[in-house]
Amino acid sequence: MYNDSIETLLLRHYGQNGPIPDALEQRLINSVQDDARTQCQEERIATQVLKHPVSRRYAVKIVAIGSAGLGLLGASLEVLDATVFGRNTTRSALN
């Protein structure tokens, strides 16, 4: 059953006199074209990544910038929390 054509599956499900879904052929063509476009785009992205390898130094730099951004976001949320709710959410390491 895995290799059955779409026609065979429709005949098996609906029978010989069953209704044909509206614009079935065009929908199938569009679906195949969308899949081909997606695969082509993924291949293009993979090719670009392989053409331009990322150095370790650049990767560490990106991670550091991301970590700093998250730290800044966390500090901003603490200030916002203290401002809006009027309480200090920071805790001492000794408590």
Buried (B, 14 or more C-beta within 10 A) or exposed (E): EEEEEEEEEBEEEEEEEEEEEEEEEEEEEEEEEEEEEEEEEEEEEEEEEEEEEEEEEEEEEEEEEEEEEEEEEEEEEEEEBEEEEEEEEEEEEEE
